[in-house]
Amino acid sequence: MLFQLAPATICVALASLINPLWAHPHSTTYRITEGQSIQAAIHNASGGDKIIVEKGTYREQLTISINGLTLEGHDATLNGAGASDVTNTCTGLVGDGLQAGICVEGSEIVFSNDPFNGEHRKVISVGQPVKDTHISGFAVTGFNGLNIAVLGAKDAHIHDNKVSAAPQYGILTVGSKNSHIRHNTVFNTPDYTNQFIGICMDDMSTVTISHNDIADVFIGLCVQTSGAHIHDNNVHNTCVGAFIDPGINGAKLHDNTFSNTPSACPATIPNQTPPFPPRYFAAGVTISGAINTEVKNNKFFEITNSEALAVGVIIVDDPTGAIASGNEIENNTFEKNDLDVYDIASGKGNEVKNNACTSSIPDHLCS
């Protein structure tokens, strides 16, 4: 049943399913309690509406495709264990048959026909983005693919959530514009081997990732959006704090902390004679064939590896042939790392300057 709005009043309500608290001529607020369906409320909602989800455990997948919806959890848990699979645009996004706990989806999304690369499907175009979605206050856990997907959206805000225990991604924004992912806690138990990436951004235009705490995953941040703005995050107990993909142009990483690499991570520099072929892992930040990256005012500490050497920041050409060039590593602080900076890229214009560091390859970068 729907809420029908008279000039100033709500005329009809379905109290057994969703309970309106307040409305004005343009929006309605619904309250959901444990045992009720969040998705049913979403189906009944219109643009500009708010859905408040009270404390409790809700075993369902959610699909959001209407503009201007606010989904606000009050210590609510969305748990994939026992949830029925729901087919939506996010189904198969990160692997055949795998699902997302929350899928924010635009319409008429066209995916690349390239073979699946083990990460996620690439978006070629979006017909109509879903706009102005706000999701906050949830613990999202235990879905078999990823926990929160922002797919073909514009101006989405994902904030103040706790995201855990999904094998591929905690949060993925792909094919979207102006996404804001902030103040989330992304983690895994018992260790990084059970979850691939904390937060990944593969958008069509700028994305802001800020004030998140990311731990116990293999890669904390995967940066696949040119111009991405990544700041004030705490990334710890990851094999790679942030991996900037080949060809990405102008990503900015500042005022983040990267620390405490697990000893089980594969070493960036194996115990070999020079030239030490890199394996890109056990690092704070890996710039792999990216260009014009800014890494400034970050802290790197206790990036270590029991097998060989781990590195605070590595600049390297990518095996695909992409050349790392024009990258700036400036005003960062390095402490208690196996190696602070490792620059073996062949491209021009990579600058390492004014950092508080003590060790590098080549050995003059900290002077």
N, C-alpha and C positions, 0 to 999 in steps of 0.2 A: 504494500500500500504506500501511497505517496503523501507527502505533506503538500496541501494546497494553500497558497498564501492569498488571503484577502488583503485589502489595502493596509491593514495594520495588525492583523491577527492570523494565527494558525488555526485552520478549521478542522483538520483531520489528523489523528495521530495513531500510530500502531504501538501501543504501550508495551505489548509483550515482546517486541523485537527491538525497537529503538525509541528512546525517550527524548524529545526535544527539551532543551532548557531555555532557549532564548532565540528569538529571531527578529530580523528587521526586514524591510521589503526586499533585500537583496541576498540574505543568507540565513541559514539555519544552523544551530548547534545541536548535535546529537550526543547522547551519552550511552556508551556500551559497557555492560558489566559482564563478568565471567559467566560463561554459559551461553551468551548471545553471540551473534555472528557479526564480526567487523565488516566482512565483505558484503553482507546484506545491507548494512548502512551505507557503504560506498555506492552500491547499486541505486539506492534511493536518493543519494545526495546530488546536488547541483553545484555549478560553479560558485565559488565563494563560501561554501559551507565548511563547517568544522566538525570533526568527529573526535570526541574525547573518549578514550578507552581506559577504563579503570583498572586498578591492580588486579592481576590474575594471569592465568596461563591460557593462551588461545592457540589451538592447534589447527591452523589454516594458513593457506597461501593467500596473498592479497594482490589484486590487480587494480591499478589506478590509471585511468585514462581520461578523466575529466579535468578541465582547467580549474585552477584556483582552489584546490582542495587542501585543507589542513587536517592532518592525522596526528593527534596529540596523545601519546601514551602517558598515563600516570602510574609509573612502575609496572607497566604491562609487559608480558613476555609472549613473544610469538615463537612457537616451538615447532620445528619441522617433524619431530618424532610423532608419528601417528596422524600427521596431516595428509589429507587426500591430495593427490596430484591434480593440478589445474593447468590446462593447456592455455598458454597465452604467448605473446610475442617473445617473452624471455625463455620459454621452453627451448632447450637445446642451445641457448646462447653460449654456454661454456662447456658444452659436450652433449653428445647424443642422449636425449631423454632427461637431462639434468634440469633442475628447477631452481627458481629464485623464491626466497621467502616473501619479499615485497618486490613487485614489478611495476615500475612507473613507466608507462609505454605511450609513445606517440603512435600515429597511424601511418599506414602506407610505407612502412619501413622496408627498404631494399637492402639485402645483405650481399656481400661479395660472394662470388662463386668459387673463390680460391679454396683449396683444401683447408680443413680445420687445422690450425697451427698448434693446438694444445692449450691455447689461452682462451680466446673468445672469438666469436664471429665478428667480422668487420662490417660496419655500416657504410653503404654507398650513398644513400639518400633517405630523407624523411619527408613524407608528404605534409603532415601537419604535426608539429610538436605539441606535446601536452605541456601546458604552461603553469608556472607558479605553484608547484606542489611543495608542501612543507610537511616533513615527517620528523617527529621528535619524541623522545621519552620512552623508547621501546628497547627491550632486550630481544634481539633477534638471533636465534641459534638453531643449529642442527639441520639445516636444509642441505639437500644432497649436491647442489651445485654452488650457489652463492646465496648470500643473505639479503642484500639490497641491490637491485639493479635499476639504474636510471638510464632508460633506453629511448632515444629520440625525444628528449625533453628540452624545455627552455626555462631558465630561471628556477631550477629546482633547488630546494634547500633541505639538506639532510643533516640534522644536527642533534647533539645530546642523546645519542643512542649508544647501546652496548651491543656489539656485534661479535659473535664467536662461533667457532666449530662448523665452518663450511669448508669443503675441501679445495675449492678453486679460488674464491674471492670473498672477502668480507663485504666490501662495497665496490661496485663497478659502475662508472658512468661512461657511456659509449654512445656516439652519434648524437650528442646533446650540445647545447649552447649555454654558456654562463651558469654552469653548475656550481653550487657552493656546498662543500662537504666540511663541516666544522664541529669541533667539540664532541667528537665521537670517540668511544673506546673500542678498539678492534684488537682481539686477542684470540689465542687458541690454547687448548690444553690437550695433552700434556706438554707437547713441544712443537717446534716449527714443522716437523716432517708431515704433519697431518693437514696443513693448510698452506696453499701456494702463495697467495698475495693478499696483503691487508687491504689496501685501497689502490685501485687502478683507474686511470683517466685516459680515455681514448675518444676525445670529443672533437666536434667540428670547429669550436672556437674556445676562447679562454675559459679556464676552470680555476676555481680557488679552493685549495685544500689547506685548512688552517686549524691549529689548536686541537689536533687529534692526538690520542695516545695509541700507539700501535706496537704490539709485542707478540713474540712467539709465533711468527710466520716466516716463511722462507724469504720473501721480498716484502718489505714494508710498503713502499710506494712504487708503483710502476707508472712512468711518465711517458705517455704516448700522445700528448696534446701540445702542439706548438704554442708558446706563450703562456703555458701553465704557471700559476702563481702559487707557490707552496711555501708556507711560512708558519713558524711557531708550533711545529709538531714535535712530539717526543717519540722517537722511534728507537726501540731497544729490543735486545734479544732476537734479532733477525740476522739472517745471513747477509742480505744486502739491504741497507737502509732505504736507498732510492736507486732505481735503475732508469736512466734516461735513454730511451730507445734511439736506434739509428735514424738520422734524418730529422729528428725533432729540433725545431728552431726556436731559440729564445725562451726556454723554460727558466724560471727564476726560483731559486731555492735560498731562502734566507731565514735566519733566526730559528733554525731547527736544531734539535739535539739528536745525534746518532751515537748509540753506545752499546757495549756489551754483546759482542758477537758470540753466539754459542760455539763451543769448542768443536762440535761435530760438523760444522759447516765445511764444505770443500774449500781448500785454500785458494786464494787468488794467485799466489806465486808458489807453485810446488817446489819441493826441494830438488832443484835441478841447477845445472850450470847456466850462465847467461845464454840467450836473452830472456830467460824466464817466461815462457809462453803463458799469458794470463788465462785464467778460467772465469774471470769476472765476478767471482763470488767471494764471500768473506770480506766485505767492504762497507764503508759508510755510504758513499755515493759512487756509483759507476756511470761514467759518461761514455757510452759505447756508440761512437759514430754520430753523436749529436753535435749540433752547431750552436754557437752563440749562447750557450748556457751560462747563467750567472749563479755561482755558489758563493754566497757572501754571509758573513756574520753568523756562521753555524758553529756548533761545538761537536767535536768528534773525540770520544774517549773510550778506552778499553776495547778498541777494534783489534782483536787478537785471534790467533788460531793455533791450536796445539799441533797441527800437522806441519805447518810451515809459516808463511807470512800472510797476515791480513793487512788491508790498506784503508786509511781514512777516505781518500779520494783517488780514484783511478781515471785517467783520460786515455782512451784507447780507440783505435779504428775498429769498426765492427767486421766480423767475418763475412757479412753480406757485401762488403766493399765500401760501405759508407765511411767517410773520413771525418774524424773529429777535428773541428777547427773553430777558432774564434771563441773558445770557452774561457771564462774568467773565474779563477779561484782566488778569493780575496778576503782578507780580514776575518779569517776563520781561526778557531782555537783548537789545537790538537794536543791530547794528553794520553800517555800510556797506551799508545798504539804500536803494533809491530812495525808499521811503516806509515808515515803520515800522508805523503803524496807520491803518486806513481804516474808519470806522464810518458807514455811511449807512443802517442799518436803522431802520425806523419803530417797532419794538417798544419796550416799556418795560423798564427794569431792566438794560440793557447797561452794564457798568461796565468802564472802563479805568483802572487805578490802580497806582501804585507800580512802574512799569516804568522800566528804564533805556533811554529812547528820546529821540529828538530831533525827529522829524517826524511829523505826523499830519494827517488830515482828519476832523473839524474840528481846527483848529490848537491847541486847548488840551489835548489828551489826554495830552501828554507833560509837562505842567507840574506 
